[in-house]
Every structure is written in C-alpha cells, then in structure tokens.
C-alpha cells in the first residue's frame, strides 16, 4: 500500500531524529509507535495517530525520565546529568 509506505518513511525519519527511540508505523493499529531505548525496569512504549503527537509524547517521557533521575540522585546524594 502506498499510504503505508509513506507513513513507514515518516516513521523512519522520526527514528533518525530520535536516536533514543525505536520508531515504527504500526499499520495494523493505524498508529505510530515508539519504544524507548532507555535502560528501565519496564518497557516504555508510546503511540499516536500523528507523527507530531508522537514527538510530543516522546518529549514528555524523556522529561519524566530526566526528572526521575534527578529525584533519585537527590535522594541518594549523587549528582545527575
């Protein structure tokens, strides 16, 4: 399908722009999916119907991870990036 091919190319471009994520077009769900590459205790997956919304969700997750690391470092008295 040409439509799915176009959306797969958009997912590929998002993948290149976001190296901390594995991004794909899930044709069976009609959504973009992103899997975080962060070393976490649980898998982190976000999905959205548009690439713009997926980008927003990925930024939100990255901010939450960053904030959690800061809180954890403060609790243990360590410095965090």
PDB file of N, CA, C and O in Angstrom:
ATOM      1  N   UNK A   1       0.826  -1.180   0.000  1.00  0.00           N
ATOM      2  CA  UNK A   1       0.000   0.000   0.000  1.00  0.00           C
ATOM      3  C   UNK A   1       0.874   1.249   0.000  1.00  0.00           C
ATOM      4  O   UNK A   1       1.793   1.376   0.810  1.00  0.00           O
ATOM      5  N   UNK A   2       0.593   2.130  -0.877  1.00  0.00           N
ATOM      6  CA  UNK A   2       1.370   3.368  -0.981  1.00  0.00           C
ATOM      7  C   UNK A   2       1.238   4.225   0.284  1.00  0.00           C
ATOM      8  O   UNK A   2       2.220   4.803   0.751  1.00  0.00           O
ATOM      9  N   UNK A   3       0.024   4.303   0.832  1.00  0.00           N
ATOM     10  CA  UNK A   3      -0.218   5.094   2.033  1.00  0.00           C
ATOM     11  C   UNK A   3       0.651   4.594   3.184  1.00  0.00           C
ATOM     12  O   UNK A   3       1.290   5.395   3.867  1.00  0.00           O
ATOM     13  N   UNK A   4       0.682   3.280   3.405  1.00  0.00           N
ATOM     14  CA  UNK A   4       1.500   2.709   4.472  1.00  0.00           C
ATOM     15  C   UNK A   4       2.985   2.909   4.202  1.00  0.00           C
ATOM     16  O   UNK A   4       3.759   3.128   5.134  1.00  0.00           O
ATOM     17  N   UNK A   5       3.389   2.836   2.944  1.00  0.00           N
ATOM     18  CA  UNK A   5       4.796   3.081   2.606  1.00  0.00           C
ATOM     19  C   UNK A   5       5.205   4.501   2.981  1.00  0.00           C
ATOM     20  O   UNK A   5       6.283   4.716   3.535  1.00  0.00           O
ATOM     21  N   UNK A   6       4.349   5.462   2.682  1.00  0.00           N
ATOM     22  CA  UNK A   6       4.628   6.857   3.031  1.00  0.00           C
ATOM     23  C   UNK A   6       4.746   7.021   4.545  1.00  0.00           C
ATOM     24  O   UNK A   6       5.642   7.709   5.034  1.00  0.00           O
ATOM     25  N   UNK A   7       3.842   6.390   5.275  1.00  0.00           N
ATOM     26  CA  UNK A   7       3.861   6.501   6.731  1.00  0.00           C
ATOM     27  C   UNK A   7       5.066   5.768   7.323  1.00  0.00           C
ATOM     28  O   UNK A   7       5.618   6.203   8.333  1.00  0.00           O
ATOM     29  N   UNK A   8       5.468   4.683   6.714  1.00  0.00           N
ATOM     30  CA  UNK A   8       6.680   3.983   7.159  1.00  0.00           C
ATOM     31  C   UNK A   8       7.914   4.850   6.940  1.00  0.00           C
ATOM     32  O   UNK A   8       8.841   4.824   7.750  1.00  0.00           O
ATOM     33  N   UNK A   9       7.932   5.609   5.864  1.00  0.00           N
ATOM     34  CA  UNK A   9       9.052   6.527   5.619  1.00  0.00           C
ATOM     35  C   UNK A   9       9.064   7.655   6.644  1.00  0.00           C
ATOM     36  O   UNK A   9      10.132   8.089   7.076  1.00  0.00           O
ATOM     37  N   UNK A  10       7.894   8.130   7.031  1.00  0.00           N
ATOM     38  CA  UNK A  10       7.819   9.156   8.076  1.00  0.00           C
ATOM     39  C   UNK A  10       8.352   8.585   9.392  1.00  0.00           C
ATOM     40  O   UNK A  10       9.093   9.260  10.106  1.00  0.00           O
ATOM     41  N   UNK A  11       7.978   7.349   9.710  1.00  0.00           N
ATOM     42  CA  UNK A  11       8.474   6.696  10.926  1.00  0.00           C
ATOM     43  C   UNK A  11       9.992   6.552  10.881  1.00  0.00           C
ATOM     44  O   UNK A  11      10.671   6.746  11.889  1.00  0.00           O
ATOM     45  N   UNK A  12      10.512   6.217   9.723  1.00  0.00           N
ATOM     46  CA  UNK A  12      11.963   6.084   9.566  1.00  0.00           C
ATOM     47  C   UNK A  12      12.661   7.418   9.814  1.00  0.00           C
ATOM     48  O   UNK A  12      13.717   7.461  10.446  1.00  0.00           O
ATOM     49  N   UNK A  13      12.075   8.503   9.321  1.00  0.00           N
ATOM     50  CA  UNK A  13      12.647   9.834   9.549  1.00  0.00           C
ATOM     51  C   UNK A  13      12.595  10.187  11.034  1.00  0.00           C
ATOM     52  O   UNK A  13      13.548  10.751  11.573  1.00  0.00           O
ATOM     53  N   UNK A  14      11.487   9.857  11.695  1.00  0.00           N
ATOM     54  CA  UNK A  14      11.388  10.093  13.139  1.00  0.00           C
ATOM     55  C   UNK A  14      12.450   9.297  13.892  1.00  0.00           C
ATOM     56  O   UNK A  14      13.027   9.781  14.865  1.00  0.00           O
ATOM     57  N   UNK A  15      12.699   8.083  13.437  1.00  0.00           N
ATOM     58  CA  UNK A  15      13.729   7.230  14.039  1.00  0.00           C
ATOM     59  C   UNK A  15      15.094   7.924  13.950  1.00  0.00           C
ATOM     60  O   UNK A  15      15.844   7.945  14.925  1.00  0.00           O
ATOM     61  N   UNK A  16      15.408   8.480  12.799  1.00  0.00           N
ATOM     62  CA  UNK A  16      16.690   9.159  12.615  1.00  0.00           C
ATOM     63  C   UNK A  16      16.805  10.397  13.505  1.00  0.00           C
ATOM     64  O   UNK A  16      17.887  10.713  13.999  1.00  0.00           O
ATOM     65  N   UNK A  17      15.698  11.088  13.703  1.00  0.00           N
ATOM     66  CA  UNK A  17      15.687  12.314  14.508  1.00  0.00           C
ATOM     67  C   UNK A  17      15.689  12.038  16.014  1.00  0.00           C
ATOM     68  O   UNK A  17      15.991  12.925  16.812  1.00  0.00           O
ATOM     69  N   UNK A  18      15.353  10.818  16.393  1.00  0.00           N
ATOM     70  CA  UNK A  18      15.202  10.452  17.804  1.00  0.00           C
ATOM     71  C   UNK A  18      15.956   9.164  18.101  1.00  0.00           C
ATOM     72  O   UNK A  18      15.342   8.104  18.224  1.00  0.00           O
ATOM     73  N   UNK A  19      17.283   9.242  18.218  1.00  0.00           N
ATOM     74  CA  UNK A  19      18.079   8.021  18.385  1.00  0.00           C
ATOM     75  C   UNK A  19      17.821   7.261  19.684  1.00  0.00           C
ATOM     76  O   UNK A  19      18.232   6.108  19.812  1.00  0.00           O
ATOM     77  N   UNK A  20      17.149   7.885  20.645  1.00  0.00           N
ATOM     78  CA  UNK A  20      16.833   7.191  21.891  1.00  0.00           C
ATOM     79  C   UNK A  20      15.569   6.360  21.805  1.00  0.00           C
ATOM     80  O   UNK A  20      15.103   5.816  22.806  1.00  0.00           O
ATOM     81  N   UNK A  21      15.015   6.264  20.604  1.00  0.00           N
ATOM     82  CA  UNK A  21      13.747   5.554  20.394  1.00  0.00           C
ATOM     83  C   UNK A  21      13.828   4.656  19.168  1.00  0.00           C
ATOM     84  O   UNK A  21      14.575   4.932  18.229  1.00  0.00           O
ATOM     85  N   UNK A  22      13.058   3.589  19.188  1.00  0.00           N
ATOM     86  CA  UNK A  22      12.807   2.765  18.003  1.00  0.00           C
ATOM     87  C   UNK A  22      11.398   3.152  17.556  1.00  0.00           C
ATOM     88  O   UNK A  22      10.433   2.972  18.298  1.00  0.00           O
ATOM     89  N   UNK A  23      11.287   3.685  16.341  1.00  0.00           N
ATOM     90  CA  UNK A  23      10.004   4.210  15.859  1.00  0.00           C
ATOM     91  C   UNK A  23       9.526   3.390  14.667  1.00  0.00           C
ATOM     92  O   UNK A  23      10.316   3.013  13.801  1.00  0.00           O
ATOM     93  N   UNK A  24       8.232   3.121  14.634  1.00  0.00           N
ATOM     94  CA  UNK A  24       7.660   2.362  13.514  1.00  0.00           C
ATOM     95  C   UNK A  24       6.228   2.807  13.254  1.00  0.00           C
ATOM     96  O   UNK A  24       5.557   3.359  14.126  1.00  0.00           O
ATOM     97  N   UNK A  25       5.786   2.553  12.041  1.00  0.00           N
ATOM     98  CA  UNK A  25       4.380   2.728  11.683  1.00  0.00           C
ATOM     99  C   UNK A  25       3.735   1.375  11.856  1.00  0.00           C
ATOM    100  O   UNK A  25       4.122   0.417  11.187  1.00  0.00           O
ATOM    101  N   UNK A  26       2.751   1.274  12.746  1.00  0.00           N
ATOM    102  CA  UNK A  26       2.049   0.012  13.001  1.00  0.00           C
ATOM    103  C   UNK A  26       0.778   0.005  12.159  1.00  0.00           C
ATOM    104  O   UNK A  26      -0.264   0.502  12.587  1.00  0.00           O
ATOM    105  N   UNK A  27       0.872  -0.556  10.970  1.00  0.00           N
ATOM    106  CA  UNK A  27      -0.260  -0.492  10.035  1.00  0.00           C
ATOM    107  C   UNK A  27      -1.500  -1.194  10.581  1.00  0.00           C
ATOM    108  O   UNK A  27      -2.617  -0.765  10.295  1.00  0.00           O
ATOM    109  N   UNK A  28      -1.332  -2.251  11.349  1.00  0.00           N
ATOM    110  CA  UNK A  28      -2.465  -2.983  11.901  1.00  0.00           C
ATOM    111  C   UNK A  28      -3.200  -2.156  12.959  1.00  0.00           C
ATOM    112  O   UNK A  28      -4.380  -2.389  13.224  1.00  0.00           O
ATOM    113  N   UNK A  29      -2.487  -1.170  13.575  1.00  0.00           N
ATOM    114  CA  UNK A  29      -3.104  -0.305  14.582  1.00  0.00           C
ATOM    115  C   UNK A  29      -3.413   1.082  14.021  1.00  0.00           C
ATOM    116  O   UNK A  29      -4.130   1.868  14.641  1.00  0.00           O
ATOM    117  N   UNK A  30      -2.859   1.374  12.832  1.00  0.00           N
ATOM    118  CA  UNK A  30      -3.016   2.682  12.195  1.00  0.00           C
ATOM    119  C   UNK A  30      -2.451   3.786  13.083  1.00  0.00           C
ATOM    120  O   UNK A  30      -3.024   4.870  13.192  1.00  0.00           O
ATOM    121  N   UNK A  31      -1.302   3.488  13.722  1.00  0.00           N
ATOM    122  CA  UNK A  31      -0.659   4.454  14.612  1.00  0.00           C
ATOM    123  C   UNK A  31       0.853   4.351  14.484  1.00  0.00           C
ATOM    124  O   UNK A  31       1.393   3.330  14.061  1.00  0.00           O
ATOM    125  N   UNK A  32       1.518   5.433  14.859  1.00  0.00           N
ATOM    126  CA  UNK A  32       2.967   5.428  15.011  1.00  0.00           C
ATOM    127  C   UNK A  32       3.263   4.935  16.421  1.00  0.00           C
ATOM    128  O   UNK A  32       2.582   5.316  17.373  1.00  0.00           O
ATOM    129  N   UNK A  33       4.274   4.094  16.552  1.00  0.00           N
ATOM    130  CA  UNK A  33       4.676   3.570  17.857  1.00  0.00           C
ATOM    131  C   UNK A  33       6.150   3.869  18.074  1.00  0.00           C
ATOM    132  O   UNK A  33       6.952   3.819  17.141  1.00  0.00           O
ATOM    133  N   UNK A  34       6.495   4.179  19.307  1.00  0.00           N
ATOM    134  CA  UNK A  34       7.885   4.429  19.661  1.00  0.00           C
ATOM    135  C   UNK A  34       8.219   3.653  20.926  1.00  0.00           C
ATOM    136  O   UNK A  34       7.471   3.675  21.903  1.00  0.00           O
ATOM    137  N   UNK A  35       9.351   2.972  20.889  1.00  0.00           N
ATOM    138  CA  UNK A  35       9.830   2.166  22.002  1.00  0.00           C
ATOM    139  C   UNK A  35      11.105   2.812  22.533  1.00  0.00           C
ATOM    140  O   UNK A  35      12.080   2.979  21.800  1.00  0.00           O
ATOM    141  N   UNK A  36      11.088   3.170  23.807  1.00  0.00           N
ATOM    142  CA  UNK A  36      12.250   3.828  24.397  1.00  0.00           C
ATOM    143  C   UNK A  36      13.431   2.869  24.470  1.00  0.00           C
ATOM    144  O   UNK A  36      13.265   1.684  24.760  1.00  0.00           O
ATOM    145  N   UNK A  37      14.636   3.397  24.204  1.00  0.00           N
ATOM    146  CA  UNK A  37      15.861   2.609  24.330  1.00  0.00           C
ATOM    147  C   UNK A  37      16.510   2.785  25.705  1.00  0.00           C
ATOM    148  O   UNK A  37      17.577   2.230  25.969  1.00  0.00           O
ATOM    149  N   UNK A  38      15.860   3.560  26.578  1.00  0.00           N
ATOM    150  CA  UNK A  38      16.391   3.782  27.917  1.00  0.00           C
ATOM    151  C   UNK A  38      16.414   2.461  28.683  1.00  0.00           C
ATOM    152  O   UNK A  38      15.528   1.618  28.540  1.00  0.00           O
ATOM    153  N   UNK A  39      17.446   2.312  29.490  1.00  0.00           N
ATOM    154  CA  UNK A  39      17.565   1.114  30.329  1.00  0.00           C
ATOM    155  C   UNK A  39      16.653   1.308  31.539  1.00  0.00           C
ATOM    156  O   UNK A  39      17.045   1.920  32.533  1.00  0.00           O
ATOM    157  N   UNK A  40      15.456   0.789  31.444  1.00  0.00           N
ATOM    158  CA  UNK A  40      14.463   0.918  32.504  1.00  0.00           C
ATOM    159  C   UNK A  40      14.055  -0.455  32.993  1.00  0.00           C
ATOM    160  O   UNK A  40      14.359  -1.466  32.360  1.00  0.00           O
ATOM    161  N   UNK A  41      13.372  -0.487  34.114  1.00  0.00           N
ATOM    162  CA  UNK A  41      12.915  -1.769  34.634  1.00  0.00           C
ATOM    163  C   UNK A  41      11.692  -2.280  33.884  1.00  0.00           C
ATOM    164  O   UNK A  41      11.376  -3.468  33.950  1.00  0.00           O
ATOM    165  N   UNK A  42      11.003  -1.393  33.171  1.00  0.00           N
ATOM    166  CA  UNK A  42       9.826  -1.789  32.406  1.00  0.00           C
ATOM    167  C   UNK A  42       9.934  -1.210  30.996  1.00  0.00           C
ATOM    168  O   UNK A  42      10.575  -0.180  30.784  1.00  0.00           O
ATOM    169  N   UNK A  43       9.313  -1.869  30.057  1.00  0.00           N
ATOM    170  CA  UNK A  43       9.287  -1.358  28.692  1.00  0.00           C
ATOM    171  C   UNK A  43       8.472  -0.076  28.648  1.00  0.00           C
ATOM    172  O   UNK A  43       7.470   0.066  29.348  1.00  0.00           O
ATOM    173  N   UNK A  44       8.919   0.851  27.817  1.00  0.00           N
ATOM    174  CA  UNK A  44       8.226   2.120  27.694  1.00  0.00           C
ATOM    175  C   UNK A  44       7.850   2.311  26.237  1.00  0.00           C
ATOM    176  O   UNK A  44       8.716   2.443  25.371  1.00  0.00           O
ATOM    177  N   UNK A  45       6.550   2.323  25.974  1.00  0.00           N
ATOM    178  CA  UNK A  45       6.038   2.428  24.614  1.00  0.00           C
ATOM    179  C   UNK A  45       5.010   3.549  24.568  1.00  0.00           C
ATOM    180  O   UNK A  45       4.130   3.627  25.425  1.00  0.00           O
ATOM    181  N   UNK A  46       5.123   4.416  23.568  1.00  0.00           N
ATOM    182  CA  UNK A  46       4.107   5.439  23.333  1.00  0.00           C
ATOM    183  C   UNK A  46       3.602   5.279  21.905  1.00  0.00           C
ATOM    184  O   UNK A  46       4.322   4.806  21.027  1.00  0.00           O
ATOM    185  N   UNK A  47       2.353   5.681  21.688  1.00  0.00           N
ATOM    186  CA  UNK A  47       1.796   5.603  20.339  1.00  0.00           C
ATOM    187  C   UNK A  47       0.865   6.766  20.099  1.00  0.00           C
ATOM    188  O   UNK A  47       0.262   7.305  21.027  1.00  0.00           O
ATOM    189  N   UNK A  48       0.754   7.147  18.837  1.00  0.00           N
ATOM    190  CA  UNK A  48      -0.101   8.270  18.455  1.00  0.00           C
ATOM    191  C   UNK A  48      -0.495   8.128  16.992  1.00  0.00           C
ATOM    192  O   UNK A  48       0.183   7.460  16.212  1.00  0.00           O
ATOM    193  N   UNK A  49      -1.585   8.760  16.642  1.00  0.00           N
ATOM    194  CA  UNK A  49      -2.072   8.701  15.261  1.00  0.00           C
ATOM    195  C   UNK A  49      -1.294   9.617  14.322  1.00  0.00           C
ATOM    196  O   UNK A  49      -1.333   9.438  13.105  1.00  0.00           O
ATOM    197  N   UNK A  50      -0.582  10.605  14.888  1.00  0.00           N
ATOM    198  CA  UNK A  50       0.181  11.509  14.027  1.00  0.00           C
ATOM    199  C   UNK A  50       1.632  11.570  14.491  1.00  0.00           C
ATOM    200  O   UNK A  50       1.917  11.359  15.670  1.00  0.00           O
ATOM    201  N   UNK A  51       2.554  11.860  13.565  1.00  0.00           N
ATOM    202  CA  UNK A  51       3.962  11.962  13.957  1.00  0.00           C
ATOM    203  C   UNK A  51       4.192  13.146  14.898  1.00  0.00           C
ATOM    204  O   UNK A  51       5.071  13.086  15.757  1.00  0.00           O
ATOM    205  N   UNK A  52       3.421  14.211  14.747  1.00  0.00           N
ATOM    206  CA  UNK A  52       3.570  15.370  15.631  1.00  0.00           C
ATOM    207  C   UNK A  52       3.217  15.006  17.070  1.00  0.00           C
ATOM    208  O   UNK A  52       3.938  15.362  18.002  1.00  0.00           O
ATOM    209  N   UNK A  53       2.122  14.306  17.242  1.00  0.00           N
ATOM    210  CA  UNK A  53       1.697  13.893  18.591  1.00  0.00           C
ATOM    211  C   UNK A  53       2.693  12.899  19.183  1.00  0.00           C
ATOM    212  O   UNK A  53       2.980  12.947  20.379  1.00  0.00           O
ATOM    213  N   UNK A  54       3.215  12.010  18.365  1.00  0.00           N
ATOM    214  CA  UNK A  54       4.200  11.048  18.852  1.00  0.00           C
ATOM    215  C   UNK A  54       5.431  11.792  19.371  1.00  0.00           C
ATOM    216  O   UNK A  54       5.973  11.435  20.417  1.00  0.00           O
ATOM    217  N   UNK A  55       5.870  12.812  18.656  1.00  0.00           N
ATOM    218  CA  UNK A  55       7.007  13.610  19.101  1.00  0.00           C
ATOM    219  C   UNK A  55       6.750  14.260  20.447  1.00  0.00           C
ATOM    220  O   UNK A  55       7.630  14.284  21.308  1.00  0.00           O
ATOM    221  N   UNK A  56       5.551  14.785  20.631  1.00  0.00           N
ATOM    222  CA  UNK A  56       5.180  15.405  21.914  1.00  0.00           C
ATOM    223  C   UNK A  56       5.241  14.369  23.027  1.00  0.00           C
ATOM    224  O   UNK A  56       5.777  14.644  24.100  1.00  0.00           O
ATOM    225  N   UNK A  57       4.701  13.187  22.784  1.00  0.00           N
ATOM    226  CA  UNK A  57       4.701  12.138  23.801  1.00  0.00           C
ATOM    227  C   UNK A  57       6.119  11.679  24.132  1.00  0.00           C
ATOM    228  O   UNK A  57       6.428  11.429  25.297  1.00  0.00           O
ATOM    229  N   UNK A  58       6.980  11.565  23.127  1.00  0.00           N
ATOM    230  CA  UNK A  58       8.365  11.163  23.382  1.00  0.00           C
ATOM    231  C   UNK A  58       9.073  12.204  24.240  1.00  0.00           C
ATOM    232  O   UNK A  58       9.820  11.848  25.152  1.00  0.00           O
ATOM    233  N   UNK A  59       8.846  13.499  23.958  1.00  0.00           N
ATOM    234  CA  UNK A  59       9.467  14.568  24.765  1.00  0.00           C
ATOM    235  C   UNK A  59       8.975  14.510  26.206  1.00  0.00           C
ATOM    236  O   UNK A  59       9.753  14.715  27.137  1.00  0.00           O
ATOM    237  N   UNK A  60       7.675  14.228  26.396  1.00  0.00           N
ATOM    238  CA  UNK A  60       7.131  14.129  27.743  1.00  0.00           C
ATOM    239  C   UNK A  60       7.778  12.991  28.514  1.00  0.00           C
ATOM    240  O   UNK A  60       8.131  13.151  29.683  1.00  0.00           O
ATOM    241  N   UNK A  61       7.932  11.850  27.870  1.00  0.00           N
ATOM    242  CA  UNK A  61       8.565  10.700  28.514  1.00  0.00           C
ATOM    243  C   UNK A  61      10.018  11.012  28.856  1.00  0.00           C
ATOM    244  O   UNK A  61      10.475  10.699  29.956  1.00  0.00           O
ATOM    245  N   UNK A  62      10.742  11.622  27.933  1.00  0.00           N
ATOM    246  CA  UNK A  62      12.140  11.974  28.192  1.00  0.00           C
ATOM    247  C   UNK A  62      12.254  12.915  29.389  1.00  0.00           C
ATOM    248  O   UNK A  62      13.161  12.771  30.209  1.00  0.00           O
ATOM    249  N   UNK A  63      11.344  13.872  29.492  1.00  0.00           N
ATOM    250  CA  UNK A  63      11.358  14.803  30.622  1.00  0.00           C
ATOM    251  C   UNK A  63      11.067  14.068  31.927  1.00  0.00           C
ATOM    252  O   UNK A  63      11.699  14.341  32.948  1.00  0.00           O
ATOM    253  N   UNK A  64      10.117  13.141  31.897  1.00  0.00           N
ATOM    254  CA  UNK A  64       9.796  12.368  33.095  1.00  0.00           C
ATOM    255  C   UNK A  64      10.983  11.506  33.534  1.00  0.00           C
ATOM    256  O   UNK A  64      11.276  11.414  34.726  1.00  0.00           O
ATOM    257  N   UNK A  65      11.657  10.886  32.587  1.00  0.00           N
ATOM    258  CA  UNK A  65      12.832  10.076  32.910  1.00  0.00           C
ATOM    259  C   UNK A  65      13.919  10.959  33.517  1.00  0.00           C
ATOM    260  O   UNK A  65      14.521  10.607  34.531  1.00  0.00           O
ATOM    261  N   UNK A  66      14.160  12.097  32.895  1.00  0.00           N
ATOM    262  CA  UNK A  66      15.177  13.033  33.391  1.00  0.00           C
ATOM    263  C   UNK A  66      14.842  13.476  34.822  1.00  0.00           C
ATOM    264  O   UNK A  66      15.708  13.460  35.697  1.00  0.00           O
ATOM    265  N   UNK A  67      13.593  13.867  35.056  1.00  0.00           N
ATOM    266  CA  UNK A  67      13.180  14.315  36.381  1.00  0.00           C
ATOM    267  C   UNK A  67      13.284  13.196  37.414  1.00  0.00           C
ATOM    268  O   UNK A  67      13.673  13.445  38.555  1.00  0.00           O
ATOM    269  N   UNK A  68      12.945  11.982  37.031  1.00  0.00           N
ATOM    270  CA  UNK A  68      13.057  10.846  37.950  1.00  0.00           C
ATOM    271  C   UNK A  68      14.515  10.594  38.316  1.00  0.00           C
ATOM    272  O   UNK A  68      14.819  10.265  39.463  1.00  0.00           O
ATOM    273  N   UNK A  69      15.406  10.746  37.361  1.00  0.00           N
ATOM    274  CA  UNK A  69      16.834  10.569  37.645  1.00  0.00           C
ATOM    275  C   UNK A  69      17.342  11.648  38.601  1.00  0.00           C
ATOM    276  O   UNK A  69      18.129  11.367  39.504  1.00  0.00           O
ATOM    277  N   UNK A  70      16.891  12.865  38.397  1.00  0.00           N
ATOM    278  CA  UNK A  70      17.295  13.952  39.293  1.00  0.00           C
ATOM    279  C   UNK A  70      16.792  13.677  40.706  1.00  0.00           C
ATOM    280  O   UNK A  70      17.543  13.806  41.672  1.00  0.00           O
ATOM    281  N   UNK A  71      15.518  13.296  40.826  1.00  0.00           N
ATOM    282  CA  UNK A  71      14.961  12.988  42.150  1.00  0.00           C
ATOM    283  C   UNK A  71      15.726  11.846  42.807  1.00  0.00           C
ATOM    284  O   UNK A  71      16.037  11.903  43.997  1.00  0.00           O
ATOM    285  N   UNK A  72      16.027  10.810  42.032  1.00  0.00           N
ATOM    286  CA  UNK A  72      16.765   9.674  42.574  1.00  0.00           C
ATOM    287  C   UNK A  72      18.152  10.064  43.032  1.00  0.00           C
ATOM    288  O   UNK A  72      18.622   9.600  44.070  1.00  0.00           O
ATOM    289  N   UNK A  73      18.810  10.917  42.260  1.00  0.00           N
ATOM    290  CA  UNK A  73      20.152  11.361  42.626  1.00  0.00           C
ATOM    291  C   UNK A  73      20.108  12.225  43.880  1.00  0.00           C
ATOM    292  O   UNK A  73      20.995  12.137  44.728  1.00  0.00           O
ATOM    293  N   UNK A  74      19.084  13.055  43.998  1.00  0.00           N
ATOM    294  CA  UNK A  74      18.962  13.913  45.171  1.00  0.00           C
ATOM    295  C   UNK A  74      18.708  13.077  46.423  1.00  0.00           C
ATOM    296  O   UNK A  74      19.216  13.388  47.500  1.00  0.00           O
ATOM    297  N   UNK A  75      17.924  12.021  46.275  1.00  0.00           N
ATOM    298  CA  UNK A  75      17.619  11.161  47.405  1.00  0.00           C
ATOM    299  C   UNK A  75      18.857  10.394  47.882  1.00  0.00           C
ATOM    300  O   UNK A  75      18.995  10.110  49.071  1.00  0.00           O
ATOM    301  N   UNK A  76      19.751  10.063  46.953  1.00  0.00           N
ATOM    302  CA  UNK A  76      20.944   9.316  47.326  1.00  0.00           C
ATOM    303  C   UNK A  76      22.161  10.224  47.512  1.00  0.00           C
ATOM    304  O   UNK A  76      23.241   9.758  47.873  1.00  0.00           O
ATOM    305  N   UNK A  77      21.977  11.524  47.262  1.00  0.00           N
ATOM    306  CA  UNK A  77      23.072  12.473  47.438  1.00  0.00           C
ATOM    307  C   UNK A  77      24.080  12.466  46.306  1.00  0.00           C
ATOM    308  O   UNK A  77      25.197  12.956  46.475  1.00  0.00           O
ATOM    309  N   UNK A  78      23.708  11.914  45.140  1.00  0.00           N
ATOM    310  CA  UNK A  78      24.594  11.860  43.997  1.00  0.00           C
ATOM    311  C   UNK A  78      24.238  12.985  43.029  1.00  0.00           C
ATOM    312  O   UNK A  78      23.151  13.560  43.090  1.00  0.00           O
ATOM    313  N   UNK A  79      25.190  13.287  42.128  1.00  0.00           N
ATOM    314  CA  UNK A  79      24.910  14.261  41.075  1.00  0.00           C
ATOM    315  C   UNK A  79      24.383  13.524  39.864  1.00  0.00           C
ATOM    316  O   UNK A  79      24.756  12.378  39.614  1.00  0.00           O
ATOM    317  N   UNK A  80      23.523  14.175  39.117  1.00  0.00           N
ATOM    318  CA  UNK A  80      22.964  13.603  37.897  1.00  0.00           C
ATOM    319  C   UNK A  80      23.092  14.603  36.770  1.00  0.00           C
ATOM    320  O   UNK A  80      23.102  15.812  37.003  1.00  0.00           O
ATOM    321  N   UNK A  81      23.189  14.104  35.546  1.00  0.00           N
ATOM    322  CA  UNK A  81      23.299  14.972  34.372  1.00  0.00           C
ATOM    323  C   UNK A  81      21.992  15.641  34.064  1.00  0.00           C
ATOM    324  O   UNK A  81      21.902  16.409  33.105  1.00  0.00           O
TER     325      UNK A  81
END
